[in-house]
């Protein structure tokens, strides 16, 4: 269903892989950074939309209707939509880049999986999808990167432990948490603050679980993407560093 994305992704990954001398891990990192750069205009638009929405929710008119219709959810929603229209703000515009990334994530997973083909049938299918010259000399691709096999769930095995440590999954959870905290605007109401706090916990855990059970190549994409996104927001001056401070410490400042 996503072949219109998967096939170009496979070709881009293999092209980069060949260009840098056969390192598929570096190919994923470079490809991820290029994708983030391509999505930068949407990211900038998301930041602008989120800022406009935050300013709208701080306005006196917005606060007044919250109080006036606090017991009538239907009327409150209608009045909120009126204000959105008056101010020219779309409540969904700040979510667009996130939604666009979902098919990219799925497509990249299949691109990594297909690129690291091992059986004769899989290799034949991969060769048919590649539009690059000298395909036969490129496949099968080398899936080794640092201590991991990018086509398998990542685990670091050490002598004194009887189990493998999912290092990448842990890093995904940490970087995802930092990303959600640093990029989250200050909550304008108690309900919004509660929802944001829940998302700050559940989303990193979900990303970590996906990284734990699926190919390490996908986890590497998540880590690189998280770091690249944080860097983008830092360059735009939009990181909310105070979100990392304990609440009591923040109130004192």
C-alpha positions in Angstrom: 0.0 0.0 0.0 2.9 2.3 0.7 5.1 1.2 -2.2 5.0 4.7 -3.7 7.1 5.6 -0.6 8.8 2.3 0.1 10.5 1.9 -3.3 12.0 5.4 -3.4 13.2 5.0 0.2 14.9 1.7 -0.7 16.6 3.3 -3.7 17.6 6.3 -1.6 19.0 4.1 1.2 20.9 1.8 -1.1 22.3 4.8 -3.1 23.6 6.4 0.1 24.8 3.0 1.3 26.8 2.6 -1.9 28.0 6.3 -1.8 29.5 6.0 1.7 31.2 2.7 1.2 28.7 0.1 2.3 27.7 1.2 5.8 23.9 0.8 6.2 23.7 2.3 9.7 25.3 5.5 8.5 23.0 5.4 5.4 20.0 5.4 7.7 21.4 8.3 9.8 22.1 10.4 6.7 18.7 9.5 5.2 16.9 10.5 8.4 18.7 13.8 8.5 17.8 14.5 4.9 14.1 13.6 5.6 14.1 16.0 8.5 15.6 18.8 6.4 12.9 18.1 3.7 10.2 18.3 6.4 11.7 21.5 7.8 9.1 23.9 6.2 6.3 21.8 7.7 8.1 21.8 11.1 8.4 25.6 10.9 4.7 25.9 10.0 3.8 23.6 12.9 5.8 25.8 15.3 4.1 29.0 14.0 0.7 27.4 14.3 1.3 26.1 17.8 2.4 29.6 18.9 -0.6 31.2 17.3 -2.9 28.7 19.0 -1.2 29.3 22.4 -1.6 33.0 22.1 -5.3 32.5 21.1 -5.9 30.4 24.2 -4.4 33.1 26.4 -6.7 35.8 25.0 -9.4 37.3 27.2 -12.1 36.3 24.7 -11.0 32.7 24.9 -10.9 32.7 28.7 -14.3 34.3 28.9 -16.1 31.6 26.9 -14.3 29.0 28.9 -16.0 30.4 32.0 -19.3 31.2 30.4 -19.9 27.8 28.8 -18.0 25.6 31.2 -21.1 23.5 31.8 -22.2 23.3 28.1 -19.6 21.4 26.1 -21.5 21.6 22.8 -21.9 25.4 23.0 -18.3 25.8 24.2 -17.1 23.9 21.1 -19.1 26.1 18.8 -17.8 29.3 20.3 -14.2 28.0 20.2 -14.6 27.2 16.5 -15.9 30.7 15.9 -12.8 32.2 17.6 -10.5 29.9 15.5 -12.2 31.2 12.3 -12.0 34.8 13.4 -8.3 34.6 14.3 -7.5 32.5 11.2 -6.1 29.7 13.3 -6.6 26.0 12.4 -6.8 23.7 15.5 -5.3 20.9 13.4 -2.4 22.7 11.7 0.0 22.0 14.5 -0.6 18.3 14.1 0.0 18.0 10.4 3.8 17.3 10.4 3.3 14.6 13.1 0.5 12.9 11.0 2.7 13.1 7.8 5.5 11.3 9.6 3.4 8.2 10.3 3.4 6.9 6.7 7.1 7.8 6.5 7.8 5.6 9.6 5.9 2.7 8.2 7.5 3.1 4.8 11.0 3.3 6.3 10.4 0.1 8.3 9.5 -1.8 5.1 12.4 -0.1 3.3 14.9 -1.3 5.9 13.4 -4.8 6.0 13.3 -5.2 2.2 16.8 -3.7 1.8 18.3 -6.3 4.2 16.9 -9.2 2.2 18.6 -12.5 2.9 16.7 -15.3 1.1 17.0 -15.8 -2.7 13.3 -14.7 -3.2 13.8 -11.6 -1.1 17.0 -10.7 -2.9 15.3 -11.2 -6.3 12.5 -8.9 -5.2 14.9 -6.3 -4.0 16.9 -6.3 -7.2 13.7 -5.7 -9.1 12.9 -2.6 -7.0 16.3 -1.1 -7.3 16.9 1.4 -10.2 20.6 1.7 -9.5 23.4 0.4 -11.8 25.4 -2.6 -10.8 22.8 -3.9 -8.5 24.2 -7.3 -8.3 27.4 -6.0 -6.7 25.5 -4.2 -4.0 23.3 -7.0 -2.6 23.1 -8.5 -0.2 23.7 -5.4 1.9 25.8 -5.5 5.0 23.5 -5.2 7.9 26.2 -4.9 10.6 26.5 -1.6 12.4 28.5 -1.3 15.6 27.3 -4.2 17.8 24.0 -4.7 16.1 22.3 -6.4 13.1 20.1 -3.7 11.7 17.6 -6.2 10.4 16.9 -7.7 13.8 15.8 -6.2 17.2 18.8 -4.7 18.8 20.4 -6.2 22.0 23.8 -5.6 23.5 25.2 -8.8 25.0 27.7 -8.6 27.8 29.5 -11.5 29.4 28.2 -11.0 33.0 24.5 -10.8 32.0 22.4 -13.7 30.7 20.2 -11.4 28.7 20.7 -8.7 26.0 20.3 -5.0 26.9 18.0 -3.1 24.5 20.3 -0.1 24.4 18.6 1.6 21.4 15.1 1.1 22.8 16.3 2.8 26.0 17.8 5.7 24.1 14.6 6.0 22.0 12.6 6.4 25.2 15.0 9.0 26.6 15.2 11.1 23.4 11.5 10.8 22.8 10.8 12.0 26.3 13.2 14.9 26.0 11.6 15.8 22.6 8.1 15.9 23.9 9.1 17.8 27.1 11.3 20.4 25.3 8.8 21.0 22.5 5.6 21.1 24.6 4.3 24.7 25.0 3.1 25.7 28.5 -0.3 24.4 29.3 -3.1 27.0 29.2 -5.5 25.0 31.3 -5.6 22.1 33.8 -7.2 19.7 31.3 -4.6 20.5 28.6 -1.8 20.1 31.1 -3.1 16.7 32.2 -3.3 15.5 28.6 0.2 16.8 27.8 1.6 15.1 30.9 0.0 11.8 29.9 1.4 12.1 26.3 4.8 12.8 27.7 4.8 9.4 29.3 2.9 7.2 26.9 4.4 8.3 23.6 8.1 7.6 24.6 7.1 4.3 26.0 5.2 3.4 22.9 8.2 4.4 20.7 10.5 2.4 23.0 8.3 -0.7 22.7 8.2 -0.5 18.9 12.0 -0.1 18.9 12.3 -3.1 21.3 10.3 -5.6 19.1 11.1 -4.4 15.5 14.3 -4.1 13.5 17.2 -2.1 14.9 17.3 0.0 11.7 13.9 1.5 12.7 15.1 2.3 16.2 18.2 4.0 14.7 15.8 6.1 12.6 13.9 7.0 15.7 17.0 8.1 17.7 18.4 10.1 14.8 15.0 11.7 14.1 14.5 12.7 17.7 17.9 14.3 18.0 17.5 16.0 14.6 14.1 17.4 15.6 15.4 18.7 19.0 18.3 20.4 17.1 15.8 22.0 14.6 13.7 23.4 17.4 16.9 24.6 19.2 18.0 26.5 16.1 14.5 28.1 15.9 14.8 29.0 19.6 11.6 27.1 20.4 12.8 24.6 23.1 11.0 24.9 26.4 14.0 24.2 28.7 11.9 25.1 31.8 9.8 22.0 31.1 12.7 19.9 32.4 12.7 21.7 35.7 10.8 20.3 38.7 7.5 22.2 39.2 8.4 23.7 42.6 11.8 24.9 41.3 10.1 26.5 38.3 7.7 28.3 40.6 10.5 29.8 42.6 12.1 31.2 39.5 
